[in-house]
Amino acid sequence: MLLIEENYDVKRLTSLKCGGKIKKVIFPANRAEFEEALALYPDAKVFGNLTNTLVSSYGYDGEIILTTKMTSFSFEGEYAEADCGVKGPKLSQAAAEEGLSGLEFMIAFPGTVGGEVFMNAGAHGQSISDVFVEALCWSKDNGFITLKKEDMNFSYRTSVCQNRDIAIISAKFKLKKAEKETIKAKMQENLDFRKAKQPNLATPNCGSIFRNPEGDSAGRLLESAGAKSFSVNSARVWENHANFITNTNDAASTDILELMAKMQGAVKEKFNIKLKPEVRFLGGNDKREVELCKILYQK
Ligand SMILES: Cc1cc2nc3c(=O)[nH]c(=O)nc-3n(C[C@H](O)[C@H](O)[C@H](O)COP(=O)(O)OP(=O)(O)OC[C@H]3O[C@@H](n4cnc5c(N)ncnc54)[C@H](O)[C@@H]3O)c2cc1C
């Protein structure tokens, strides 16, 4: 039976360990339940593992669908097919066991297949768009549709799903046969790189805060603008990389948004470049947060 929680606190489910109560959270466990959820709540927003999302501490007065109970995947020849809620590291490991290469980058961060397709997630020279074949999707206007790679308008951390309200239900990837040992060595290399360069989940964070502007790195610009010393209450820029915010002790979403605005402002002042946030925001109940989002997200 479709699990629906009311007035549900999602803080512990987010990688930033920040957020408030959501009016309704729906947890489909398979495709049929996802379809049921979409039919019942066509305006619900869809999220995966909340590792790229800042949820407002003031909560959200609407419905969201969390897909993390949708964990089915399969392999056929060189193809992998996965439900949107499958976690990247799980799929990456399973592909390695099948002797299939192309998903080694997924080992390194905790998103779901749906979140990764939506964001065109990537790392270590690989990204979703390199292996994507098609996705079963749903949109309010067109119902169920299959989107092929050419429909997705993939570019750096962007897909067509970000411009239109499209829920990704499952996705199919084309991989390449390779030696298991070679695939596993690449995965280990990716994990080792992370240890030095990025905070792990023991330090609450949501990955990169800003997208890299064309031809430059957000981390370099932020560091040059002095952001490594910035903090707002318990929200701090990570000492080893200026494009990460860590929640050191129960930071509120407003602290994180104020810190993001401070970081964005410093780069604008020094380089006349407006950094675009990569992290998504869910909220809308607090006036100050709405103001901050206008500054942060407007083009
Ligand atoms: C420690 C750490 C390291 C990270 N490193 C990287 C990295 O190297 N590269 C990288 O690209 N990202 C990285 N990230 C960010 C994040 O993991 C990715 O963006 C991931 O793709 C988000 O997946 P998610 O399921 O958590 O998405 P969520 O945060 O749940 O959602 C993100 C966005 O996707 C949408 N979405 C999610 N699922 C669906 C769906 N089924 N249908 C439609 N829309 C959907 C949501 O509405 C939201 O707008 C990192 C995060 C952390 C915490």
PDBQT file of the ligand as one rigid body, heavy atoms in Angstrom, charges set to zero:
ROOT
HETATM    1  C1  LIG A 301      29.053  14.319  -0.564  1.00  0.00    +0.000 C 
HETATM    2  C2  LIG A 301      28.389  14.677  -1.880  1.00  0.00    +0.000 A 
HETATM    3  C3  LIG A 301      29.125  14.653  -3.060  1.00  0.00    +0.000 A 
HETATM    4  C4  LIG A 301      28.526  14.987  -4.271  1.00  0.00    +0.000 A 
HETATM    5  N1  LIG A 301      29.252  14.941  -5.423  1.00  0.00    +0.000 NA
HETATM    6  C5  LIG A 301      28.681  15.177  -6.617  1.00  0.00    +0.000 A 
HETATM    7  C6  LIG A 301      29.423  15.077  -7.848  1.00  0.00    +0.000 A 
HETATM    8  O1  LIG A 301      30.600  14.773  -7.856  1.00  0.00    +0.000 OA
HETATM    9  N2  LIG A 301      28.784  15.309  -9.003  1.00  0.00    +0.000 N 
HETATM   10  C7  LIG A 301      27.462  15.643  -9.067  1.00  0.00    +0.000 A 
HETATM   11  O2  LIG A 301      26.924  15.834 -10.170  1.00  0.00    +0.000 OA
HETATM   12  N3  LIG A 301      26.731  15.773  -7.920  1.00  0.00    +0.000 NA
HETATM   13  C8  LIG A 301      27.302  15.545  -6.708  1.00  0.00    +0.000 A 
HETATM   14  N4  LIG A 301      26.567  15.658  -5.551  1.00  0.00    +0.000 N 
HETATM   15  C9  LIG A 301      25.183  16.173  -5.610  1.00  0.00    +0.000 C 
HETATM   16  C10 LIG A 301      24.076  15.112  -5.724  1.00  0.00    +0.000 C 
HETATM   17  O3  LIG A 301      24.429  13.887  -5.143  1.00  0.00    +0.000 OA
HETATM   18  C11 LIG A 301      23.693  14.910  -7.177  1.00  0.00    +0.000 C 
HETATM   19  O4  LIG A 301      23.232  16.120  -7.765  1.00  0.00    +0.000 OA
HETATM   20  C12 LIG A 301      22.578  13.867  -7.345  1.00  0.00    +0.000 C 
HETATM   21  O5  LIG A 301      22.328  13.703  -8.713  1.00  0.00    +0.000 OA
HETATM   22  C13 LIG A 301      21.283  14.282  -6.650  1.00  0.00    +0.000 C 
HETATM   23  O6  LIG A 301      20.487  13.130  -6.504  1.00  0.00    +0.000 OA
HETATM   24  P1  LIG A 301      19.350  13.069  -5.386  1.00  0.00    +0.000 P 
HETATM   25  O7  LIG A 301      18.559  11.858  -5.641  1.00  0.00    +0.000 OA
HETATM   26  O8  LIG A 301      19.902  13.234  -4.042  1.00  0.00    +0.000 OA
HETATM   27  O9  LIG A 301      18.515  14.376  -5.806  1.00  0.00    +0.000 OA
HETATM   28  P2  LIG A 301      17.594  15.317  -4.878  1.00  0.00    +0.000 P 
HETATM   29  O10 LIG A 301      18.458  16.214  -4.054  1.00  0.00    +0.000 OA
HETATM   30  O11 LIG A 301      16.568  14.515  -4.192  1.00  0.00    +0.000 OA
HETATM   31  O12 LIG A 301      16.918  16.183  -6.024  1.00  0.00    +0.000 OA
HETATM   32  C14 LIG A 301      17.722  17.045  -6.829  1.00  0.00    +0.000 C 
HETATM   33  C15 LIG A 301      16.841  17.593  -7.957  1.00  0.00    +0.000 C 
HETATM   34  O13 LIG A 301      16.454  16.504  -8.791  1.00  0.00    +0.000 OA
HETATM   35  C16 LIG A 301      15.031  16.430  -8.892  1.00  0.00    +0.000 C 
HETATM   36  N5  LIG A 301      14.668  15.001  -8.921  1.00  0.00    +0.000 N 
HETATM   37  C17 LIG A 301      15.114  14.005  -8.118  1.00  0.00    +0.000 A 
HETATM   38  N6  LIG A 301      14.565  12.821  -8.476  1.00  0.00    +0.000 NA
HETATM   39  C18 LIG A 301      13.754  13.083  -9.525  1.00  0.00    +0.000 A 
HETATM   40  C19 LIG A 301      12.881  12.273 -10.340  1.00  0.00    +0.000 A 
HETATM   41  N7  LIG A 301      12.752  10.953 -10.159  1.00  0.00    +0.000 N 
HETATM   42  N8  LIG A 301      12.169  12.890 -11.317  1.00  0.00    +0.000 NA
HETATM   43  C20 LIG A 301      12.299  14.240 -11.519  1.00  0.00    +0.000 A 
HETATM   44  N9  LIG A 301      13.087  15.047 -10.789  1.00  0.00    +0.000 NA
HETATM   45  C21 LIG A 301      13.800  14.483  -9.808  1.00  0.00    +0.000 A 
HETATM   46  C22 LIG A 301      14.485  17.139  -7.655  1.00  0.00    +0.000 C 
HETATM   47  O14 LIG A 301      13.203  17.703  -7.889  1.00  0.00    +0.000 OA
HETATM   48  C23 LIG A 301      15.553  18.222  -7.425  1.00  0.00    +0.000 C 
HETATM   49  O15 LIG A 301      15.254  19.383  -8.185  1.00  0.00    +0.000 OA
HETATM   50  C24 LIG A 301      27.153  15.349  -4.308  1.00  0.00    +0.000 A 
HETATM   51  C25 LIG A 301      26.421  15.383  -3.104  1.00  0.00    +0.000 A 
HETATM   52  C26 LIG A 301      27.029  15.058  -1.908  1.00  0.00    +0.000 A 
HETATM   53  C27 LIG A 301      26.218  15.105  -0.646  1.00  0.00    +0.000 C 
ENDROOT
TORSDOF 0
